Amino acid sequence: MTDTKQDSALSKRVASRCVQAAVFAAVVIVCHPAFAKHSSHKEAGRLQPRSRIAGQASTSSEACDRDCLEGMVNRYLAAILAHAPAQLPVTGNLKFTENGQKMALGDGLWRTASAAGKYRHLITDPQAAQAGFIGTIRENGVGAILALRLAVADRRVTQVETIVVRDRKAAALYDDLAAPDPAWDKAEPMTGRVSRDKLIAAADEFFTGIEKSRSSGVPLDDACERWDNGLQTTHNPQASPIDPGYRSFRPFGLGCAQQLDSHYYSYIARIRNRRYPIVDVARGLVFAIAAFDYPGDIPAVAVPGVGYIAVREAFRSPGTYLVPALFKIRGGKILRIELLECSVPYRMKSGWDAP
């Protein structure tokens, strides 16, 4: 949505606020102890990795299975804390972006990461040879949230895409959670599993529901819950009113469907450049990345049955959120949603968008 000249002019303004990247490559692991002590899956009921995956993009003699991909996430995180990019085996054509900006591996967060946080959420996709991660990290002693996407070929890192939300309060919320809801890690029964395409379609419908301010057509489970930057934004008993003039309207106290139908998000003009690079069919998980544009020209939104609710000041000037999003889909319906919101200049590209 933005031309190359505009993107170049934006790069310096973004680097201090968020971080994007993508990684993956080898299976030999030397884990940093701060990350190695966290396990992404409980041993009980854990899905067993497959030695070979049909349709695997990698041409290596042995596919990178779940354990391999999890190990590469650990290795990447350990290398960041050691400020040692040479610890990663990479291809000659490695692409690395941070906050949508292409740079050399070892720059950006690689210079400032100081410790691992408590929260860790991992999704692997052996079929695509990719993995995603959302977790907390400390940057020069200050809490931040790291999202990363890793891609592997021949057990070498080919892509590194990261998004870092530098918000100490949001990082503290995540660390208070300590671990993802157990529902995320539960494998779906074989008879109830949904195809890769249908999982992606469900996640895409949620984005469309925000864009169109309607829940119709969005496959939402009755028990759906959502978190944004570590904050529970549905059925939250401590939700505050957005507009003091309408104290009864508390959008974060609503359910997933009610929230969409309230038109509260109608200040978001478009959700573009949607990508769904990582899918875990066995667990019903999708890792998506998209750009949320808000033009800043809507002072209030019309909430049916309530009135005109003032839009928060943060959305009263043009801006964009780069949004990594995790979806848990059960029986074809969205059960859990976890979003990060990384503020970047208006209509900025992610560095990975199709021409």
Residue frames as qw, qx, qy, qz and C-alpha x, y, z in Angstrom:
[[0.000, 0.884, 0.467, 0.000, 0.00, 0.00, 0.00],
 [0.199, -0.915, 0.152, 0.316, 3.06, 2.26, 0.32],
 [0.736, 0.637, -0.193, 0.127, 5.72, 2.82, -2.33],
 [0.844, -0.018, -0.235, 0.482, 9.42, 2.00, -1.86],
 [0.255, 0.501, -0.168, 0.810, 10.48, 5.59, -1.43],
 [0.521, -0.636, 0.015, -0.569, 8.00, 6.09, 1.43],
 [0.927, -0.314, -0.192, 0.064, 9.15, 2.92, 3.17],
 [0.680, 0.219, -0.253, 0.652, 12.77, 4.02, 3.09],
 [0.029, -0.577, 0.140, -0.804, 11.90, 7.36, 4.65],
 [0.708, -0.554, -0.080, -0.430, 10.05, 5.63, 7.47],
 [0.833, 0.031, -0.511, 0.210, 12.75, 3.20, 8.54],
 [0.311, 0.263, -0.517, 0.753, 14.54, 5.34, 11.09],
 [0.430, -0.364, 0.142, -0.814, 11.27, 6.33, 12.77],
 [0.869, -0.201, -0.284, -0.352, 10.24, 2.75, 13.44],
 [0.632, 0.264, -0.671, 0.284, 13.37, 1.14, 14.87],
 [0.006, -0.280, 0.629, -0.725, 12.85, 2.33, 18.43],
 [0.596, -0.122, 0.212, -0.765, 9.31, 0.99, 18.79],
 [0.924, 0.042, 0.251, -0.285, 8.85, -2.54, 17.49],
 [0.111, -0.547, 0.776, 0.292, 10.82, -5.35, 15.92],
 [0.897, 0.266, 0.084, -0.343, 10.08, -7.87, 13.11],
 [0.033, 0.573, -0.794, -0.199, 11.90, -10.93, 11.92],
 [0.944, 0.092, -0.008, -0.317, 11.83, -14.57, 10.80],
 [0.074, -0.650, 0.756, -0.002, 14.20, -17.51, 11.34],
 [0.918, -0.129, 0.319, -0.197, 15.08, -21.22, 11.27],
 [0.505, 0.642, -0.560, -0.140, 17.71, -23.69, 10.25],
 [0.392, 0.336, -0.846, 0.136, 19.61, -26.29, 12.26],
 [0.798, -0.420, -0.336, -0.273, 18.69, -28.98, 14.75],
 [0.662, -0.044, -0.480, 0.574, 21.88, -29.16, 16.82],
 [0.293, -0.850, -0.210, -0.383, 20.99, -27.06, 19.86],
 [0.470, -0.042, -0.496, 0.729, 22.99, -25.23, 22.48],
 [0.240, -0.793, -0.462, -0.317, 20.30, -23.55, 24.57],
 [0.019, 0.473, -0.356, 0.806, 20.72, -20.50, 26.76],
 [0.208, -0.199, -0.882, 0.372, 19.70, -21.66, 30.24],
 [0.232, 0.228, 0.323, -0.889, 17.22, -18.80, 30.67],
 [0.622, 0.214, -0.278, -0.700, 15.20, -20.08, 27.72],
 [0.429, 0.147, -0.884, -0.112, 15.95, -23.80, 27.97],
 [0.070, 0.075, 0.833, -0.544, 14.12, -24.12, 31.27],
 [0.550, 0.312, 0.209, -0.746, 10.84, -23.17, 29.56],
 [0.280, 0.099, 0.913, 0.281, 9.10, -26.02, 27.73],
 [0.326, 0.083, -0.280, -0.899, 6.65, -25.12, 24.98],
 [0.724, -0.147, -0.479, -0.473, 4.61, -28.27, 25.51],
 [0.656, -0.421, 0.510, -0.365, 3.63, -30.39, 28.50],
 [0.002, 0.301, -0.940, -0.161, 5.05, -33.90, 28.26],
 [0.375, 0.289, 0.839, -0.267, 1.65, -35.44, 28.99],
 [0.508, 0.691, 0.482, -0.178, -0.42, -35.63, 25.82],
 [0.041, -0.690, 0.374, 0.619, 2.37, -34.14, 23.74],
 [0.812, 0.550, 0.006, -0.193, 2.15, -34.67, 19.99],
 [0.751, -0.273, 0.438, 0.411, 4.97, -36.82, 18.72],
 [0.165, 0.708, -0.363, -0.583, 7.11, -35.23, 15.99],
 [0.899, 0.381, 0.214, -0.027, 7.19, -36.80, 12.55],
 [0.600, -0.362, 0.424, 0.574, 10.54, -37.63, 10.97],
 [0.194, 0.067, 0.572, 0.794, 9.27, -36.69, 7.52],
 [0.302, 0.553, 0.405, -0.663, 6.52, -34.29, 6.50],
 [0.484, 0.486, 0.634, 0.357, 4.63, -34.59, 3.22],
 [0.220, 0.890, 0.271, 0.294, 5.01, -31.44, 1.16],
 [0.547, -0.677, 0.012, 0.493, 8.02, -30.24, 3.17],
 [0.368, 0.924, -0.093, -0.050, 9.68, -27.30, 1.46],
 [0.300, -0.727, 0.601, 0.141, 13.15, -28.31, 2.61],
 [0.813, 0.420, -0.377, -0.145, 15.15, -30.58, 0.32],
 [0.137, -0.574, 0.767, -0.251, 17.29, -31.95, 3.16],
 [0.451, 0.053, -0.883, -0.117, 17.45, -35.73, 3.62],
 [0.291, -0.421, -0.790, 0.337, 15.67, -35.36, 6.96],
 [0.118, -0.747, -0.331, -0.565, 12.81, -32.89, 7.46],
 [0.071, 0.230, -0.496, 0.834, 12.89, -30.40, 10.34],
 [0.407, -0.502, -0.751, -0.135, 10.21, -31.83, 12.62],
 [0.380, -0.859, -0.214, -0.267, 8.59, -30.22, 15.66],
 [0.736, -0.569, -0.004, 0.367, 11.53, -30.86, 17.95],
 [0.596, 0.166, 0.216, 0.755, 13.90, -29.49, 15.33],
 [0.044, 0.709, 0.267, 0.651, 11.86, -26.31, 14.92],
 [0.558, -0.814, -0.149, -0.062, 11.45, -25.82, 18.67],
 [0.772, -0.321, 0.062, 0.545, 15.17, -26.29, 19.03],
 [0.436, 0.386, 0.217, 0.783, 15.86, -23.62, 16.43],
 [0.245, -0.854, -0.202, -0.412, 13.66, -21.16, 18.32],
 [0.720, -0.663, -0.018, 0.205, 15.66, -21.88, 21.47],
 [0.717, -0.018, 0.173, 0.675, 18.91, -21.55, 19.59],
 [0.213, 0.660, 0.241, 0.679, 17.87, -18.25, 18.07],
 [0.424, -0.862, -0.132, -0.245, 16.80, -16.82, 21.42],
 [0.789, -0.473, 0.057, 0.389, 20.02, -17.99, 23.05],
 [0.599, 0.248, 0.205, 0.733, 22.06, -16.37, 20.27],
 [0.033, -0.832, -0.198, -0.517, 20.23, -13.07, 20.77],
 [0.598, -0.801, -0.013, -0.019, 21.08, -13.02, 24.47],
 [0.778, -0.282, 0.214, 0.519, 24.67, -13.90, 23.67],
 [0.216, 0.877, -0.147, -0.404, 24.79, -11.17, 20.99],
 [0.322, -0.397, 0.784, 0.353, 26.28, -13.84, 18.77],
 [0.735, 0.459, -0.011, -0.499, 24.61, -14.21, 15.34],
 [0.335, 0.515, -0.773, -0.161, 27.46, -16.50, 14.28],
 [0.359, -0.117, 0.871, -0.315, 25.91, -19.20, 16.46],
 [0.707, 0.423, 0.380, -0.420, 23.16, -19.63, 13.85],
 [0.411, -0.016, 0.733, 0.542, 23.72, -21.62, 10.65],
 [0.396, 0.687, 0.221, -0.568, 22.27, -19.45, 7.89],
 [0.703, 0.456, 0.439, 0.324, 21.98, -19.54, 4.12],
 [0.413, -0.053, 0.196, 0.888, 23.85, -17.11, 1.93],
 [0.093, -0.421, -0.416, -0.800, 20.60, -15.46, 0.89],
 [0.256, -0.481, -0.709, 0.448, 19.26, -15.00, 4.44],
 [0.083, -0.594, -0.224, -0.768, 16.68, -12.25, 4.76],
 [0.370, -0.397, -0.633, 0.552, 16.27, -10.54, 8.13],
 [0.081, -0.624, -0.204, -0.750, 13.86, -7.76, 8.99],
 [0.287, -0.361, -0.631, 0.625, 13.22, -5.92, 12.20],
 [0.153, 0.619, 0.337, -0.693, 10.21, -3.65, 12.47],
 [0.632, 0.701, 0.320, -0.081, 9.68, -4.16, 8.76],
 [0.177, 0.901, -0.366, -0.153, 13.18, -2.92, 7.96],
 [0.945, 0.220, -0.147, 0.195, 15.74, -5.11, 6.21],
 [0.148, -0.867, 0.456, -0.137, 19.08, -5.20, 8.01],
 [0.483, 0.397, -0.768, 0.139, 22.03, -7.40, 8.82],
 [0.823, -0.411, -0.390, -0.031, 21.57, -10.23, 11.29],
 [0.627, -0.148, -0.349, 0.681, 23.08, -9.02, 14.53],
 [0.025, 0.259, -0.023, 0.965, 21.67, -5.51, 14.38],
 [0.522, -0.467, -0.266, -0.663, 18.69, -4.08, 16.27],
 [0.790, -0.519, 0.062, -0.321, 17.45, -6.21, 19.17],
 [0.906, 0.106, -0.270, 0.307, 20.54, -8.37, 18.80],
 [0.351, 0.473, -0.342, 0.733, 22.53, -5.50, 20.31],
 [0.269, -0.449, 0.265, -0.810, 20.20, -4.72, 23.23],
 [0.832, -0.307, -0.371, -0.275, 18.56, -7.98, 24.42],
 [0.031, -0.598, 0.633, -0.491, 19.61, -8.61, 28.01],
 [0.248, -0.092, 0.891, -0.370, 17.48, -11.41, 29.51],
 [0.259, -0.280, -0.834, -0.398, 14.62, -13.80, 28.84],
 [0.466, -0.267, 0.180, -0.824, 11.17, -13.07, 30.21],
 [0.437, -0.051, 0.814, -0.379, 8.67, -15.50, 31.77],
 [0.717, 0.434, 0.320, -0.442, 6.07, -15.81, 29.00],
 [0.078, -0.355, 0.804, 0.471, 6.69, -18.12, 26.06],
 [0.726, 0.395, 0.413, -0.382, 4.22, -19.19, 23.35],
 [0.109, -0.413, 0.756, 0.496, 5.43, -21.31, 20.45],
 [0.805, 0.403, 0.279, -0.334, 3.79, -22.69, 17.29],
 [0.264, -0.399, 0.753, 0.452, 5.51, -25.01, 14.81],
 [0.763, 0.506, 0.094, -0.392, 4.63, -26.02, 11.27],
 [0.559, -0.310, 0.683, 0.354, 6.86, -28.86, 9.97],
 [0.622, 0.549, 0.534, 0.165, 4.99, -28.94, 6.66],
 [0.294, 0.940, 0.045, 0.164, 6.01, -25.34, 5.91],
 [0.736, 0.032, -0.237, 0.633, 9.33, -25.67, 7.82],
 [0.011, 0.577, -0.091, 0.812, 8.44, -22.58, 9.85],
 [0.450, -0.477, -0.667, 0.353, 7.74, -21.67, 13.45],
 [0.081, -0.734, -0.079, -0.670, 6.38, -18.70, 15.35],
 [0.513, -0.263, -0.583, 0.573, 7.01, -17.38, 18.82],
 [0.185, -0.779, -0.057, -0.596, 5.49, -14.75, 21.10],
 [0.733, -0.405, -0.415, 0.355, 7.20, -14.15, 24.42],
 [0.215, -0.976, 0.030, -0.018, 8.71, -11.64, 26.77],
 [0.759, 0.188, -0.135, 0.609, 12.29, -10.48, 26.77],
 [0.317, -0.865, -0.096, 0.378, 14.25, -7.74, 28.51],
 [0.582, 0.619, 0.083, 0.521, 16.04, -5.09, 26.53],
 [0.248, 0.447, -0.357, 0.782, 18.73, -3.29, 28.51],
 [0.080, -0.096, -0.762, 0.635, 16.80, -4.41, 31.60],
 [0.436, 0.199, 0.162, -0.863, 13.41, -3.15, 30.38],
 [0.526, 0.227, 0.812, -0.111, 10.56, -5.52, 29.56],
 [0.383, 0.389, -0.390, -0.741, 9.43, -5.93, 25.96],
 [0.810, 0.199, 0.500, -0.232, 7.44, -8.45, 23.88],
 [0.006, -0.453, 0.725, 0.518, 9.06, -10.34, 21.04],
 [0.841, 0.347, 0.332, -0.251, 7.22, -12.00, 18.17],
 [0.018, -0.570, 0.682, 0.457, 9.25, -13.87, 15.60],
 [0.902, 0.346, 0.111, -0.235, 8.74, -16.02, 12.57],
 [0.315, -0.548, 0.721, 0.282, 11.41, -18.48, 11.52],
 [0.863, 0.432, -0.039, -0.259, 11.79, -20.30, 8.20],
 [0.506, -0.496, 0.681, 0.184, 14.19, -23.18, 7.49],
 [0.850, 0.472, -0.161, -0.169, 15.58, -24.95, 4.46],
 [0.782, 0.321, -0.445, 0.295, 18.23, -27.66, 4.56],
 [0.698, -0.550, -0.320, 0.329, 18.51, -27.04, 8.31],
 [0.390, -0.021, -0.039, 0.920, 19.73, -23.51, 7.76],
 [0.083, 0.692, 0.415, -0.585, 17.99, -20.26, 8.58],
 [0.358, 0.379, 0.539, 0.662, 16.58, -18.67, 5.45],
 [0.126, -0.672, -0.261, -0.682, 14.26, -15.99, 6.88],
 [0.333, -0.314, -0.604, 0.652, 14.07, -14.03, 10.10],
 [0.159, -0.587, -0.292, -0.738, 11.09, -11.78, 10.74],
 [0.356, -0.343, -0.677, 0.545, 10.60, -10.24, 14.18],
 [0.190, -0.729, -0.214, -0.622, 8.28, -7.73, 15.78],
 [0.426, -0.180, -0.607, 0.646, 9.19, -6.26, 19.15],
 [0.259, -0.816, -0.325, -0.401, 6.64, -4.28, 21.14],
 [0.402, 0.147, -0.470, 0.772, 8.57, -2.01, 23.47],
 [0.479, -0.569, -0.112, -0.659, 5.91, -1.55, 26.12],
 [0.148, 0.261, -0.829, 0.472, 7.01, -2.43, 29.63],
 [0.545, -0.035, 0.435, -0.716, 3.44, -2.48, 30.98],
 [0.852, 0.234, -0.225, -0.410, 2.31, -4.91, 28.30],
 [0.531, 0.354, -0.749, 0.177, 5.37, -7.08, 28.95],
 [0.166, -0.216, 0.725, -0.633, 4.50, -7.12, 32.65],
 [0.761, 0.071, 0.148, -0.628, 0.96, -8.29, 31.82],
 [0.804, 0.308, -0.488, -0.144, 2.40, -11.16, 29.82],
 [0.310, 0.332, -0.788, 0.416, 4.83, -12.09, 32.58],
 [0.471, -0.149, 0.513, -0.702, 1.93, -12.07, 35.05],
 [0.878, 0.159, -0.139, -0.430, 0.23, -14.66, 32.83],
 [0.483, -0.517, 0.705, 0.046, 3.48, -16.67, 32.98],
 [0.255, -0.043, 0.908, 0.330, 2.23, -19.22, 30.42],
 [0.377, -0.038, -0.473, -0.795, -0.39, -19.50, 27.68],
 [0.755, -0.059, 0.261, -0.599, -3.86, -20.84, 28.43],
 [0.456, -0.192, 0.866, 0.067, -3.66, -24.68, 28.35],
 [0.692, 0.539, 0.396, -0.272, -6.32, -24.72, 25.62],
 [0.333, 0.792, -0.396, -0.324, -3.68, -23.59, 23.10],
 [0.013, -0.497, 0.863, 0.093, -1.65, -26.78, 23.42],
 [0.659, 0.094, 0.677, -0.314, -4.52, -29.25, 23.30],
 [0.034, -0.123, 0.816, 0.564, -4.46, -31.47, 20.23],
 [0.643, 0.165, -0.009, -0.748, -7.70, -31.69, 18.29],
 [0.720, 0.022, 0.686, -0.100, -9.25, -35.18, 17.88],
 [0.245, -0.114, 0.744, 0.611, -8.50, -36.73, 14.50],
 [0.171, 0.548, 0.796, 0.192, -12.20, -36.87, 13.61],
 [0.009, -0.907, -0.368, 0.207, -12.67, -33.16, 14.35],
 [0.429, -0.402, 0.248, 0.770, -9.58, -31.67, 12.74],
 [0.415, 0.848, 0.187, -0.272, -10.02, -28.86, 10.26],
 [0.779, 0.385, 0.169, 0.466, -8.00, -28.56, 7.06],
 [0.465, -0.218, 0.026, 0.857, -5.18, -26.07, 6.68],
 [0.047, 0.344, 0.405, 0.846, -7.20, -23.96, 4.23],
 [0.403, -0.698, -0.511, -0.298, -10.24, -23.84, 6.53],
 [0.574, -0.544, -0.289, 0.540, -8.11, -22.83, 9.51],
 [0.305, -0.052, 0.164, 0.937, -6.67, -19.95, 7.51],
 [0.142, -0.507, -0.530, -0.665, -10.14, -18.98, 6.27],
 [0.485, -0.709, -0.505, 0.083, -11.43, -18.79, 9.85],
 [0.478, -0.440, -0.102, 0.753, -8.58, -16.49, 10.93],
 [0.171, 0.149, 0.374, 0.899, -9.09, -14.33, 7.84],
 [0.251, -0.657, -0.592, -0.394, -12.80, -13.95, 8.60],
 [0.469, -0.670, -0.370, 0.440, -11.92, -12.55, 12.01],
 [0.313, -0.228, 0.153, 0.909, -9.84, -9.81, 10.40],
 [0.065, -0.368, -0.566, -0.735, -12.70, -9.09, 8.01],
 [0.378, -0.692, -0.615, 0.011, -15.09, -8.95, 10.96],
 [0.376, -0.557, -0.168, 0.721, -13.00, -6.19, 12.55],
 [0.178, -0.042, 0.400, 0.898, -12.73, -4.36, 9.23],
 [0.235, -0.382, -0.614, -0.650, -16.50, -4.58, 8.57],
 [0.264, -0.174, 0.485, -0.815, -17.69, -4.24, 12.20],
 [0.822, -0.058, -0.095, -0.558, -19.75, -7.41, 12.15],
 [0.433, -0.341, 0.824, -0.130, -19.60, -10.91, 13.61],
 [0.843, 0.367, 0.238, -0.314, -21.80, -12.42, 10.92],
 [0.787, 0.561, -0.255, 0.035, -19.72, -14.89, 8.95],
 [0.101, 0.634, -0.686, 0.342, -16.97, -15.05, 11.57],
 [0.808, -0.187, -0.551, -0.088, -16.79, -18.58, 13.03],
 [0.080, -0.537, 0.537, -0.646, -16.56, -17.74, 16.74],
 [0.475, -0.219, -0.835, 0.172, -16.85, -20.32, 19.49],
 [0.437, -0.785, -0.306, -0.314, -19.25, -19.38, 22.30],
 [0.727, -0.608, -0.055, 0.315, -16.26, -19.64, 24.68],
 [0.592, 0.561, -0.003, 0.578, -14.04, -17.35, 22.55],
 [0.434, -0.832, -0.056, 0.341, -11.58, -15.17, 24.46],
 [0.576, 0.685, -0.007, 0.446, -9.07, -12.59, 23.24],
 [0.560, -0.652, -0.016, 0.511, -5.88, -10.98, 24.52],
 [0.462, 0.816, 0.013, 0.348, -4.20, -7.87, 23.09],
 [0.262, 0.645, -0.452, 0.558, -0.64, -7.08, 24.21],
 [0.304, 0.049, -0.821, 0.481, -1.15, -9.32, 27.24],
 [0.326, 0.040, 0.394, -0.858, -4.44, -7.72, 28.30],
 [0.179, 0.372, 0.911, 0.026, -7.63, -9.77, 28.32],
 [0.156, 0.137, -0.157, -0.966, -9.90, -7.79, 26.00],
 [0.560, -0.259, -0.550, -0.562, -13.05, -9.93, 26.20],
 [0.740, -0.503, -0.429, -0.123, -15.15, -10.75, 29.27],
 [0.441, 0.201, -0.471, 0.737, -12.72, -8.76, 31.37],
 [0.387, -0.724, -0.566, 0.078, -14.43, -8.04, 34.73],
 [0.402, -0.597, -0.102, 0.687, -12.06, -5.13, 35.34],
 [0.384, 0.437, 0.443, 0.682, -12.72, -3.46, 32.00],
 [0.091, -0.482, -0.230, 0.840, -12.88, 0.34, 32.14],
 [0.447, 0.790, 0.392, -0.148, -15.19, 2.57, 30.10],
 [0.584, 0.235, 0.291, 0.720, -13.60, 4.01, 26.97],
 [0.004, -0.524, -0.181, -0.832, -15.67, 7.21, 27.04],
 [0.086, -0.128, -0.674, 0.722, -16.48, 8.71, 30.48],
 [0.430, 0.062, -0.028, -0.900, -19.71, 10.03, 29.00],
 [0.844, 0.002, -0.326, -0.427, -20.91, 6.44, 28.49],
 [0.233, -0.535, 0.758, -0.291, -19.67, 4.57, 31.51],
 [0.833, 0.020, 0.455, -0.314, -21.86, 1.55, 30.83],
 [0.830, 0.540, -0.136, -0.042, -20.10, 0.82, 27.51],
 [0.415, -0.659, 0.619, 0.103, -17.03, -1.27, 28.25],
 [0.745, 0.469, -0.368, -0.299, -15.93, -3.02, 25.05],
 [0.294, 0.423, -0.840, 0.171, -13.32, -5.15, 26.80],
 [0.426, -0.066, 0.732, -0.527, -16.07, -6.61, 28.95],
 [0.771, 0.330, -0.034, -0.544, -17.93, -7.89, 25.90],
 [0.823, -0.018, 0.552, 0.132, -17.62, -11.27, 24.20],
 [0.377, -0.175, 0.588, 0.693, -15.84, -11.77, 20.88],
 [0.173, 0.521, 0.706, 0.446, -19.01, -11.51, 18.76],
 [0.135, -0.890, -0.401, 0.172, -20.56, -8.66, 20.77],
 [0.367, -0.619, 0.178, 0.671, -17.36, -6.68, 20.46],
 [0.281, 0.066, 0.629, 0.722, -17.32, -6.92, 16.68],
 [0.005, 0.657, 0.683, 0.318, -21.02, -6.01, 16.43],
 [0.264, -0.770, -0.324, 0.482, -20.56, -2.98, 18.69],
 [0.468, 0.809, 0.111, 0.339, -18.73, -1.15, 15.86],
 [0.501, -0.815, 0.108, 0.271, -16.09, -0.17, 18.42],
 [0.597, -0.287, 0.469, 0.584, -13.30, -0.99, 15.94],
 [0.527, 0.733, 0.407, 0.137, -14.80, 0.98, 13.06],
 [0.044, -0.933, 0.240, 0.264, -11.96, 3.51, 13.33],
 [0.480, -0.308, 0.719, 0.398, -9.81, 0.82, 11.67],
 [0.507, 0.561, -0.179, -0.629, -10.17, 1.47, 7.95],
 [0.829, 0.372, -0.379, -0.177, -8.50, -1.65, 6.59],
 [0.690, -0.463, 0.553, 0.060, -6.60, -4.78, 7.55],
 [0.668, 0.674, -0.259, -0.179, -4.22, -5.42, 4.69],
 [0.392, 0.576, -0.710, 0.104, -1.31, -7.59, 3.62],
 [0.805, -0.344, 0.337, -0.347, -2.67, -10.51, 5.59],
 [0.475, 0.438, -0.763, -0.031, -0.31, -13.47, 5.74],
 [0.867, -0.326, 0.199, -0.319, -0.77, -16.92, 7.27],
 [0.407, 0.612, -0.678, -0.012, 2.68, -18.50, 7.11],
 [0.080, 0.225, -0.917, 0.320, 2.39, -20.95, 10.01],
 [0.758, -0.184, -0.133, -0.612, -0.40, -23.46, 10.61],
 [0.069, -0.216, 0.942, -0.249, -0.57, -26.36, 13.07],
 [0.604, -0.143, -0.512, -0.594, -3.44, -28.56, 11.88],
 [0.531, -0.157, -0.807, 0.205, -3.06, -31.02, 14.77],
 [0.214, -0.351, -0.565, 0.715, -3.69, -28.34, 17.37],
 [0.125, 0.808, 0.550, 0.171, -5.87, -26.07, 15.24],
 [0.331, -0.721, -0.033, 0.608, -3.47, -23.12, 15.39],
 [0.529, 0.695, 0.227, 0.431, -2.74, -20.29, 12.95],
 [0.412, -0.544, -0.004, 0.731, 0.03, -17.69, 13.20],
 [0.394, 0.768, 0.393, 0.316, -0.91, -14.65, 11.11],
 [0.339, -0.367, -0.014, 0.866, 0.67, -11.27, 10.43],
 [0.223, 0.739, 0.532, 0.348, -1.28, -8.27, 9.13],
 [0.213, 0.044, -0.098, 0.971, -1.29, -4.47, 9.04],
 [0.057, -0.752, -0.641, 0.142, -4.13, -2.53, 10.70],
 [0.238, 0.262, 0.130, 0.926, -4.51, 0.99, 9.24],
 [0.107, -0.778, -0.560, 0.264, -6.36, 3.73, 11.13],
 [0.365, 0.604, 0.220, 0.673, -6.55, 7.07, 9.25],
 [0.306, -0.238, -0.412, 0.825, -7.21, 9.09, 12.41],
 [0.144, -0.160, -0.237, -0.947, -10.18, 10.97, 10.90],
 [0.535, -0.481, -0.614, -0.326, -12.93, 9.36, 12.99],
 [0.086, -0.461, 0.461, -0.753, -13.44, 11.26, 16.28],
 [0.537, -0.087, 0.615, -0.570, -16.23, 8.97, 17.50],
 [0.175, -0.011, -0.925, -0.337, -17.80, 5.64, 16.58],
 [0.626, -0.171, -0.047, -0.759, -21.54, 4.99, 16.51],
 [0.011, 0.068, -0.975, 0.210, -22.27, 2.10, 18.87],
 [0.446, -0.343, -0.602, -0.567, -25.78, 0.67, 18.27],
 [0.617, -0.592, -0.510, -0.091, -28.04, 1.22, 21.24],
 [0.595, -0.439, -0.256, 0.623, -25.45, 3.32, 23.07],
 [0.095, 0.971, 0.064, -0.208, -24.50, 6.43, 21.10],
 [0.586, 0.712, -0.252, 0.294, -21.34, 8.04, 19.76],
 [0.801, -0.529, 0.034, 0.277, -18.30, 6.85, 21.71],
 [0.091, 0.925, -0.350, -0.118, -15.18, 9.00, 21.54],
 [0.896, 0.294, -0.236, 0.236, -12.22, 7.31, 19.91],
 [0.701, -0.583, 0.004, 0.412, -9.13, 7.12, 22.09],
 [0.030, 0.920, -0.227, -0.317, -6.51, 9.80, 21.50],
 [0.481, -0.371, 0.702, 0.372, -3.98, 7.25, 20.25],
 [0.447, 0.333, 0.758, 0.339, -6.19, 6.69, 17.18],
 [0.189, 0.890, 0.295, -0.293, -6.89, 10.36, 16.40],
 [0.138, 0.775, -0.456, -0.414, -3.92, 10.66, 14.03],
 [0.846, 0.378, -0.311, -0.210, -2.93, 8.38, 11.14],
 [0.274, -0.561, 0.775, -0.102, -1.09, 5.24, 12.11],
 [0.806, 0.161, -0.511, -0.252, -0.68, 1.53, 11.52],
 [0.664, -0.465, 0.554, -0.188, -0.30, -1.47, 13.76],
 [0.490, 0.329, -0.795, -0.141, 1.83, -4.38, 12.62],
 [0.731, -0.288, 0.323, -0.527, -0.07, -7.26, 14.18],
 [0.282, 0.172, -0.943, -0.031, 1.21, -10.78, 14.78],
 [0.689, -0.177, 0.162, -0.684, -1.83, -12.85, 15.72],
 [0.053, 0.111, -0.992, 0.041, -2.30, -16.36, 17.06],
 [0.695, -0.087, -0.101, -0.706, -5.61, -18.20, 16.65],
 [0.185, -0.066, 0.966, -0.167, -6.80, -21.40, 18.34],
 [0.599, 0.083, -0.304, -0.736, -9.60, -22.98, 16.32],
 [0.284, -0.038, 0.921, -0.264, -11.71, -25.82, 17.71],
 [0.399, 0.454, 0.795, -0.054, -14.13, -27.66, 15.48],
 [0.322, 0.527, 0.476, 0.626, -13.85, -24.91, 12.87],
 [0.185, -0.914, -0.249, -0.260, -14.61, -22.10, 15.35],
 [0.324, 0.554, -0.393, 0.658, -12.24, -19.58, 16.92],
 [0.694, -0.551, -0.449, 0.119, -11.72, -20.34, 20.59],
 [0.519, -0.670, -0.018, 0.530, -8.71, -18.16, 21.48],
 [0.477, 0.786, 0.065, 0.389, -7.09, -15.06, 19.95],
 [0.582, -0.614, 0.007, 0.534, -3.76, -13.54, 20.95],
 [0.467, 0.802, 0.135, 0.348, -2.71, -10.30, 19.25],
 [0.499, -0.404, -0.042, 0.766, 0.29, -8.00, 19.48],
 [0.270, 0.920, 0.267, 0.095, -0.04, -4.38, 18.41],
 [0.601, -0.263, 0.137, 0.742, 3.15, -2.75, 17.21],
 [0.210, 0.909, 0.212, -0.292, 2.75, 0.91, 16.29],
 [0.537, -0.051, 0.423, 0.728, 4.46, 1.98, 13.06],
 [0.119, 0.350, -0.143, -0.918, 4.01, 4.88, 10.62],
 [0.646, 0.431, 0.328, -0.537, 0.79, 5.01, 8.66],
 [0.832, 0.509, -0.013, -0.220, 0.49, 2.50, 5.77],
 [0.074, -0.669, 0.731, 0.107, 4.01, 1.17, 6.26],
 [0.851, 0.194, -0.446, -0.200, 4.81, -2.20, 4.70],
 [0.847, -0.492, 0.193, -0.064, 6.05, -5.16, 6.69],
 [0.086, -0.669, 0.705, 0.218, 9.07, -5.91, 4.55],
 [0.308, -0.048, 0.945, 0.096, 7.50, -9.20, 3.46],
 [0.562, 0.529, 0.361, -0.524, 4.47, -8.08, 1.50],
 [0.644, 0.325, 0.587, 0.368, 3.94, -9.28, -2.05],
 [0.198, -0.112, 0.269, 0.936, 4.86, -6.69, -4.72]]
